[in-house]
Structures are given as structure tokens and as C-alpha cells.
């Protein structure tokens, strides 16, 4: 009695795309790719459920059954087709990550990057990079705009760092009345301001701030929409790190726009101001030319958000942050292209309502608040 023909099924973790002039099929879980004729996609599609090679060959009468069988066996050897047994199949990463394909793909293909620790190799790389192009500017300014200097911080904090950490909460309810310009300025400067320079060797002088940044690239820019800051006209501003000043971009009460930027979270209009954080892509990718460098933008934004939150608590303001943002609306408002510079996070603060602090169980515009 002949053995039963094995059944094969398509590996669930495949993507196909054009790469230059070649058509590529990639197993992103194992970081393996092959170039193939586009017809290979049809063959892989035929194995959407466990089937034998003979059964699938009948689906392609225009091709010789032997050639279909040979290509099928090649795909099986490479792992693009796997045995139909559910026990031996690789996990479907797309399903494990709740169908968040872009996220699981990025996480899979950027794992275990190769980084040089050799000073000689680093120097060689930097010389090659510098020979191609000069480093991007470390500061961004809007020349010709009205400038508003931030007040000098002359008061000592009343709370210790430990007390600030214990008091830190995300606030969603605010009292009427503005925050003091001195407190606002201290938070903006303390979070985004420059504290000095770092010797970058071949890369020249690099910016130092209160928060860490990979390679001291500091790609994050801060745009402020203020409507409840004492002595500061309502409007949209850019914080110039180089000048330590606010540059006026637009005059007016834009709290309704701030709500739309935050995906309709209406409680934001009761705060005093929001900071729109954007990332300047070339500051990172000029030096770090791997796909995994994309995560550095989010790491930097997280560092800044923690600093912002602690400084706001120290000044008795109620801080908040949200990643539920509408990027295109922000880009249009600020005149950004969304590629060279793009929105990444939203921070803000106001006067807490009657000293009460509320928190969201999750950072979601539809979540309900609960008392501390």
C-alpha cells in the first residue's frame, strides 16, 4: 500500500513585493527572501489550505504537472510551504499581533541588528557618511517670526524628585484659569531646551539636553498651541532650541484644532496648552541607516514626555499625553510634508480641577476616567 501523499500549506508569514526590478517573496519571520516570477504567488495562493502537490497541479493545466511539482518542492525546501499539520506549522504572527501587520512586520525584520563596536570601523563609516553629505542642522528656526523669550527660572523646586515621582498622574480634568507664564516656560525649557554641547568627534558639536537621545541626534521638535498661559497671546508657536524662544507661527485660539489633532478628545480644550511633537527624519537616518532606527523617534518622544510630566508636576500643573493623534491634520496646520518631518506625540498641561487628579485606564479617546 503506497504512503499517503503529504499535504502542504502556505507559510502564514509571507509578503511579496517589487524590489527594484525583481519580484521578491519574503518569509519575514525568518528574514529569508527569494526572487521569483509573479506566478509563484498564484502557486502559493493555491496552498491556502492543506493540499497535495497532485491536487494543486490540476489547478494549473497550462503548465506541465512535473514543473509545478518541482517548483512546489522547492518552495517547501525553502520553508515557504510547510506541512499541513497544525502542530508543525509556524505561528501566524499576523494573528498573534491582532492583525497589526505593519507592526509585526517591522518588529520581525528589525530584530538583532548588527552594530559595530570597533572605533576604527566607526571612524571609517563616519568618514564615508561625511563624504556623501554634511550632517543635517541640529536646530530648526523660523526666521522673521515674532519671537517671545521665555522667562528665566529663578525659583527652586518645592518638591523633591521622589515626591514628584509619587505625585505623577495623568490629568484629564482642569480648572478654569491660566497657568503662569513662568511655570510654562520652565517646563518647555526644561524639557526641550539645550543644556550644553557634546564633542561628537568627526561629527562636530552635538546638542545636549535633559533627556537622552541616540547619538545625541535629538530629532524631536516642539510646537506649542497655547490658549491658557498667562501673558502669552493665544496662538501656535515653535520652540527654537537655538534661541530659547517661542517663534509665533499663527495667532488665534486654536483649542478646537487641538481637540481635532487629538482625535476628538474634548477634555483637552479645558487644559492650557498642548505641545505637538514632531520628528525630523534626517537627523536620525543621516547617521543610522537601518530600518530599526525608526524606533528611535518613539524612544526620544517617550524620554521627553517623562521629563515634561515630572516638570509639570513640580510646577503644580496637571500633565497629560496621548498618541491618539491625527497626523495629516497636524501636518496641514503646521505646513509639514509628513515625510521629512512628521507628528509623533502630543503632550499638554493645565491647572488640575480643585486639586483632583483623574486618570484614564488606557490611553484611548473613548476610555472613561476614574479617580486616583
C-alpha positions as MATLAB code, in Angstrom:
seq = 'XXXXXXXXXXXXXXXXXXXXXXXXXXXXXXXXXXXXXXXXXXXXXXXXXXXXXXXXXXXXXXXXXXXXXXXXXXXXXXXXXXXXXXXXXXXXXXXXXXXXXXXXXXXXXXXXXXXXXXXXXXXXXXXXXXXXXXXXXXXXXXXXXXXXXXXXXXXXXXXXXXXXXXXXXXXXXXXXXXXXXXXXXXXXXXXXXXXXXXXXXXXXXXXXXXXXXXXXXXXXXXXXXXXXXXXXXXXXXXXXXXXXXXXXXXXXXXXXXXXXXXXXXXXXXXXXXXXXXXXXXXXXXXXXXXXXXXXXXXXXXXXXXXXXXXXXXXXXXXXXXXXXXXXXXXXXXXXXXXXXXXXXXXXXXXXXXXXXXXXXXXXXXXXXXXXX';
ca = [
       0.000    0.000    0.000;
       1.525    3.346   -1.059;
       2.081    6.051    1.530;
      -0.459    8.847    1.597;
       0.765   11.955   -0.236;
       1.717   14.722    2.206;
      -0.357   17.858    2.338;
       1.269   21.257    2.250;
       0.016   24.685    3.212;
       1.335   28.195    2.657;
       3.590   29.634    5.352;
       1.401   32.321    7.003;
       4.248   34.808    7.403;
       4.918   35.755    3.798;
       4.921   39.074    1.978;
       5.558   39.767   -1.717;
       6.744   42.991   -3.317;
       8.790   44.501   -6.102;
      12.361   45.322   -5.105;
      13.901   47.332   -7.888;
      13.380   45.175  -10.965;
      12.948   41.919   -9.059;
       9.818   40.356   -7.598;
      10.516   39.210   -4.048;
       8.711   36.793   -1.758;
       9.823   37.095    1.849;
       9.368   34.967    4.953;
       9.643   37.888    7.354;
       9.659   35.738   10.496;
      12.875   34.013    9.442;
      14.163   37.020    7.450;
      14.549   34.924    4.317;
      13.648   36.128    0.839;
      13.713   34.761   -2.701;
      13.279   36.305   -6.108;
      10.597   34.634   -8.163;
       8.256   35.022  -11.079;
       4.939   36.638  -10.112;
       3.229   33.340  -10.967;
       4.750   31.935   -7.772;
       2.156   33.982   -5.856;
      -0.590   32.046   -7.637;
       1.049   28.799   -6.657;
       1.389   29.859   -3.044;
      -2.210   31.032   -3.072;
      -3.313   27.577   -4.183;
      -1.959   26.244   -0.899;
      -4.184   28.481    1.217;
      -5.465   25.240    2.785;
      -3.652   21.892    3.157;
      -3.446   20.202   -0.248;
      -1.320   17.655   -2.049;
       1.022   18.557   -4.889;
      -1.079   16.487   -7.307;
      -4.274   18.335   -6.363;
      -2.660   21.734   -6.886;
      -1.084   20.716  -10.197;
      -4.616   20.245  -11.547;
      -5.241   23.960  -10.917;
      -2.555   24.844  -13.476;
      -3.433   22.925  -16.654;
      -1.451   25.431  -18.712;
       1.775   24.178  -17.095;
       3.415   20.763  -17.121;
       2.488   18.899  -13.920;
       6.139   17.990  -13.379;
       7.254   21.633  -13.424;
       4.524   22.570  -10.944;
       5.657   19.730   -8.667;
       9.317   20.800   -8.879;
       8.521   24.412   -8.007;
       6.269   23.269   -5.163;
       9.019   21.095   -3.681;
      11.492   23.984   -3.979;
       9.160   26.261   -2.041;
       8.726   23.544    0.574;
      12.505   23.136    0.971;
      12.833   26.874    1.493;
      10.051   26.871    4.101;
       7.592   28.923    2.064;
       5.298   25.916    2.081;
       5.009   23.835    5.250;
       3.331   20.595    6.234;
      -0.386   20.836    6.713;
      -0.296   19.544   10.285;
      -1.378   22.309   12.658;
       1.188   21.151   15.223;
       4.151   21.704   12.896;
       3.051   24.959   11.279;
       4.865   28.168   12.261;
       2.750   30.597   14.293;
       0.760   33.112   12.274;
       2.360   36.310   13.564;
      -0.279   38.422   11.890;
      -2.949   36.721   14.015;
      -0.841   36.749   17.205;
      -0.466   40.535   16.968;
      -4.203   41.030   16.448;
      -3.871   41.632   12.704;
      -1.489   44.573   13.159;
       0.558   43.571   10.136;
       2.764   46.678    9.754;
       3.766   46.419   13.412;
       4.641   42.716   13.423;
       6.466   43.038   10.108;
       8.600   45.908   11.425;
       9.282   44.078   14.687;
      10.338   40.941   12.814;
      12.621   42.433   10.168;
      14.463   44.796   12.523;
      15.467   42.251   15.159;
      19.084   41.589   16.092;
      20.651   44.383   14.092;
      24.405   44.332   13.616;
      26.239   47.146   15.377;
      29.942   47.806   15.255;
      31.852   48.361   18.492;
      35.184   48.906   16.749;
      36.381   52.553   16.952;
      38.251   52.077   13.673;
      35.159   50.817   11.854;
      33.075   53.648   13.285;
      35.575   56.267   12.164;
      35.655   54.743    8.688;
      31.848   54.771    8.497;
      31.605   58.370    9.665;
      34.152   59.492    7.088;
      32.153   57.744    4.357;
      28.923   59.348    5.554;
      30.528   62.787    5.733;
      31.935   62.376    2.228;
      28.389   61.878    0.930;
      26.706   64.800    2.652;
      27.063   67.215    5.538;
      25.194   66.491    8.770;
      21.671   67.926    8.906;
      21.221   71.055   11.037;
      20.912   70.349   14.760;
      18.470   73.255   15.189;
      15.353   74.379   13.372;
      14.229   78.019   13.281;
      11.543   80.120   11.596;
      13.385   83.324   10.611;
      11.453   86.547   10.532;
       8.779   85.458   13.005;
       7.846   87.365   16.112;
       9.902   85.958   18.976;
       8.858   85.657   22.596;
      11.636   84.933   25.127;
      10.922   82.515   27.925;
      11.306   83.877   31.485;
      14.339   82.965   33.499;
      13.714   80.230   36.030;
      14.673   81.821   39.345;
      12.683   79.702   41.809;
      13.861   76.497   43.401;
      11.543   73.454   43.244;
       9.422   72.909   46.336;
       9.148   69.153   45.814;
      11.950   66.602   45.836;
      12.346   64.250   42.901;
      10.932   61.403   44.955;
       7.849   63.451   45.825;
       7.377   64.424   42.176;
       7.562   60.802   41.093;
       4.978   59.770   43.683;
       2.653   62.617   42.682;
       2.890   61.989   38.960;
      -0.543   61.316   37.454;
      -2.137   61.873   34.073;
      -4.774   64.607   34.363;
      -7.985   64.837   32.376;
      -9.995   67.397   34.375;
      -8.908   71.033   34.622;
      -9.937   74.163   36.493;
     -10.630   77.456   34.785;
      -7.810   79.939   34.779;
      -4.406   80.138   33.137;
      -1.112   78.592   34.119;
       1.659   81.035   34.975;
       3.990   82.001   32.146;
       6.989   81.306   34.410;
       5.769   77.745   35.042;
       5.007   77.190   31.383;
       8.432   78.476   30.391;
      10.201   76.307   32.952;
       8.506   73.181   31.610;
       9.183   73.975   27.951;
      12.797   74.943   28.531;
      13.442   72.093   30.960;
      12.029   69.523   28.544;
      13.176   70.720   25.138;
      15.894   73.272   25.862;
      19.595   72.831   25.247;
      21.816   72.356   28.284;
      25.178   72.315   26.508;
      27.275   70.765   23.758;
      28.785   67.320   23.274;
      32.004   66.676   21.374;
      30.969   64.399   18.516;
      34.464   63.968   17.093;
      34.228   63.817   13.312;
      30.546   64.713   13.588;
      31.301   68.028   15.248;
      29.470   69.579   18.179;
      26.226   67.914   19.150;
      23.363   69.187   21.265;
      22.938   68.114   24.894;
      19.542   68.191   26.625;
      17.996   66.962   29.863;
      16.790   63.799   28.103;
      18.911   61.191   26.312;
      18.854   60.755   22.546;
      20.586   58.090   20.449;
      23.806   59.554   19.124;
      22.768   62.946   20.522;
      20.710   63.388   17.345;
      17.676   64.903   19.161;
      15.232   64.632   16.236;
      12.157   65.923   18.096;
      10.809   69.443   17.522;
       8.215   71.098   19.783;
       5.290   73.164   18.503;
       3.043   74.752   21.130;
      -0.635   75.614   20.824;
      -1.434   77.848   23.783;
      -4.735   79.414   24.872;
      -4.477   79.437   28.661;
      -0.982   80.697   29.508;
      -0.879   83.935   31.494;
       0.707   86.753   29.449;
       1.126   84.636   26.296;
      -1.183   85.536   23.390;
      -3.267   82.600   22.216;
      -1.723   81.046   19.150;
       0.613   78.490   17.643;
       4.342   78.677   18.306;
       7.555   76.828   17.530;
      10.104   76.486   20.307;
      13.510   77.454   18.939;
      16.113   75.459   20.848;
      18.947   77.550   19.458;
      17.416   80.860   20.577;
      15.496   79.528   23.598;
      12.482   81.469   22.376;
       8.986   80.881   21.072;
       8.532   81.771   17.405;
       4.997   82.876   16.586;
       3.506   80.896   13.697;
      -0.200   81.728   13.891;
      -2.271   83.975   16.141;
      -5.654   82.845   17.466;
      -7.480   80.459   19.770;
      -6.825   77.022   18.327;
      -8.115   74.836   21.151;
     -10.766   73.323   18.833;
      -7.985   72.392   16.419;
      -6.073   70.852   19.336;
      -9.082   68.638   20.077;
      -9.211   67.526   16.439;
      -5.467   66.864   16.456;
      -6.045   64.567   19.452;
      -8.723   62.541   17.636;
     -11.646   64.342   19.252;
     -10.651   64.119   22.927;
     -12.840   67.038   24.021;
     -11.405   67.370   27.534;
      -8.222   68.811   26.003;
      -9.943   72.174   25.397;
     -10.098   72.661   29.188;
      -6.300   72.464   29.505;
      -3.987   75.454   28.996;
      -1.716   74.347   26.166;
      -0.569   71.394   24.114;
       2.819   70.531   22.639;
       2.818   68.887   19.224;
       5.958   66.774   18.981;
       7.329   66.122   15.519;
      10.330   64.129   14.325;
      12.894   65.373   11.784;
      13.739   62.190    9.903;
      17.160   63.077    8.526;
      18.664   63.837   11.934;
      18.412   60.118   12.699;
      18.674   58.426    9.298;
      21.674   60.501    8.222;
      23.695   58.594   10.802;
      21.679   55.419   11.481;
      20.898   53.862    8.117;
      18.977   50.797    9.260;
      15.225   50.288    9.384;
      15.299   49.729   13.134;
      16.389   53.370   13.584;
      12.722   54.272   13.076;
      12.008   53.244   16.668;
      14.438   55.904   17.914;
      11.869   58.617   17.185;
       9.408   56.997   19.582;
      12.046   56.350   22.221;
      13.087   60.002   22.138;
       9.482   61.157   22.365;
       8.960   58.899   25.385;
      12.017   60.295   27.142;
      10.783   63.838   26.560;
       7.268   63.013   27.731;
       8.535   61.737   31.079;
      10.650   64.841   31.593;
       7.722   67.057   30.618;
       5.388   65.239   33.013;
       7.713   65.469   36.008;
       8.481   69.138   35.434;
       4.778   69.924   35.096;
       4.002   68.137   38.381;
       6.832   70.034   40.056;
       5.111   73.264   38.945;
       1.727   72.015   40.221;
       0.316   71.611   36.739;
      -1.677   68.617   35.564;
       0.130   66.952   32.637;
      -1.199   64.584   30.003;
      -0.021   62.875   26.863;
      -1.660   60.975   24.030;
      -0.548   59.068   20.966;
      -4.105   59.139   19.543;
      -3.260   61.872   17.062;
      -4.382   62.816   13.575;
      -1.128   63.190   11.706;
      -2.465   64.661    8.464;
      -4.429   67.382   10.270;
      -1.347   68.362   12.261;
       0.842   68.364    9.158;
      -1.574   70.631    7.288;
      -1.819   73.020   10.240;
       1.957   73.263   10.669;
       2.831   73.122    6.973;
       4.806   69.875    7.219;
       5.230   67.321    4.449;
       4.820   64.296    6.726;
       7.999   62.709    5.349;
      10.964   64.920    6.164;
       9.188   65.934    9.367;
       6.141   64.211   10.820;
       4.000   64.317   14.019;
       4.688   61.677   16.621;
       3.177   62.601   20.019;
       1.046   65.165   21.847;
       1.740   66.484   25.351;
      -0.036   69.147   27.333;
      -0.935   70.539   30.739;
      -3.320   72.772   32.643;
      -4.457   73.639   36.164;
      -5.884   70.485   37.819;
      -9.555   70.829   38.767;
      -9.869   71.513   42.516;
      -6.714   69.523   43.172;
      -8.409   66.371   41.945;
      -6.375   64.173   39.608;
      -8.044   61.671   37.311;
      -6.529   59.002   35.186;
      -7.520   57.028   32.142;
      -7.318   53.280   32.389;
      -5.863   53.254   28.866;
      -4.636   55.992   26.571;
      -7.670   55.935   24.329;
     -10.050   58.757   23.357;
     -13.047   56.532   24.126;
     -11.874   55.394   27.563;
     -13.581   56.684   30.673;
     -11.739   58.357   33.543;
     -11.584   57.075   37.102;
     -10.440   58.724   40.332;
      -6.928   58.256   41.573;
];
